[in-house]
Amino acid sequence: MGGADSIEAPLSARGISRRSCLKFSSAMAATLSLPPVYGPRIAQALATAPHVPVV
């Protein structure tokens, strides 16, 4: 995590750690009944997703 289009900096600015993001991703994988291996994949997708401005 940590590229130019990463969400790591905005999350850190809001006090959300990388560990908290991974825990959230794992919880979402579990909620969707996905195997545990999807937790890090979800976190990676969040980290590399382009930011879409919402007005």
C-alpha positions as a Markdown table, in Angstrom:
| # | Residue | x | y | z |
|---|---|---|---|---|
| 1 | Met | 0.0 | 0.0 | 0.0 |
| 2 | Gly | 1.2 | 3.5 | -0.5 |
| 3 | Gly | 1.2 | 4.5 | -4.2 |
| 4 | Ala | 0.3 | 7.9 | -5.6 |
| 5 | Asp | -3.4 | 6.8 | -6.0 |
| 6 | Ser | -3.4 | 5.1 | -2.7 |
| 7 | Ile | -6.0 | 5.7 | 0.0 |
| 8 | Glu | -3.4 | 5.1 | 2.7 |
| 9 | Ala | -2.6 | 8.8 | 3.3 |
| 10 | Pro | -6.3 | 9.9 | 3.6 |
| 11 | Leu | -7.0 | 7.0 | 6.0 |
| 12 | Ser | -4.0 | 7.8 | 8.1 |
| 13 | Ala | -5.1 | 11.4 | 8.2 |
| 14 | Arg | -8.4 | 10.2 | 9.7 |
| 15 | Gly | -6.6 | 8.0 | 12.2 |
| 16 | Ile | -7.3 | 4.7 | 10.5 |
| 17 | Ser | -4.3 | 2.4 | 10.5 |
| 18 | Arg | -3.4 | -0.2 | 7.9 |
| 19 | Arg | -4.2 | -2.9 | 10.4 |
| 20 | Ser | -7.7 | -1.5 | 10.9 |
| 21 | Cys | -8.2 | -1.4 | 7.1 |
| 22 | Leu | -7.1 | -5.1 | 6.9 |
| 23 | Lys | -9.4 | -6.0 | 9.8 |
| 24 | Phe | -12.3 | -4.3 | 8.0 |
| 25 | Ser | -11.5 | -6.0 | 4.7 |
| 26 | Ser | -11.4 | -9.4 | 6.4 |
| 27 | Ala | -14.7 | -8.7 | 8.1 |
| 28 | Met | -16.3 | -7.7 | 4.8 |
| 29 | Ala | -14.9 | -11.0 | 3.2 |
| 30 | Ala | -16.5 | -12.9 | 6.1 |
| 31 | Thr | -19.8 | -11.1 | 5.7 |
| 32 | Leu | -19.9 | -12.0 | 2.1 |
| 33 | Ser | -19.0 | -15.6 | 2.9 |
| 34 | Leu | -15.8 | -15.4 | 1.0 |
| 35 | Pro | -12.7 | -17.4 | 2.0 |
| 36 | Pro | -10.2 | -15.7 | 4.4 |
| 37 | Val | -7.8 | -15.3 | 1.5 |
| 38 | Tyr | -10.0 | -12.5 | 0.1 |
| 39 | Gly | -9.3 | -10.1 | 3.1 |
| 40 | Pro | -5.9 | -9.0 | 1.8 |
| 41 | Arg | -7.3 | -8.9 | -1.8 |
| 42 | Ile | -10.0 | -6.5 | -0.7 |
| 43 | Ala | -7.5 | -4.4 | 1.1 |
| 44 | Gln | -5.3 | -4.3 | -2.0 |
| 45 | Ala | -8.3 | -3.3 | -4.2 |
| 46 | Leu | -9.1 | -0.5 | -1.8 |
| 47 | Ala | -5.5 | 0.7 | -1.8 |
| 48 | Thr | -5.2 | 0.8 | -5.6 |
| 49 | Ala | -8.7 | 2.0 | -6.5 |
| 50 | Pro | -8.8 | 5.4 | -8.2 |
| 51 | His | -10.5 | 8.2 | -6.3 |
| 52 | Val | -13.9 | 9.2 | -7.7 |
| 53 | Pro | -15.0 | 12.6 | -6.6 |
| 54 | Val | -18.6 | 12.6 | -5.3 |
| 55 | Val | -20.4 | 15.8 | -5.1 |
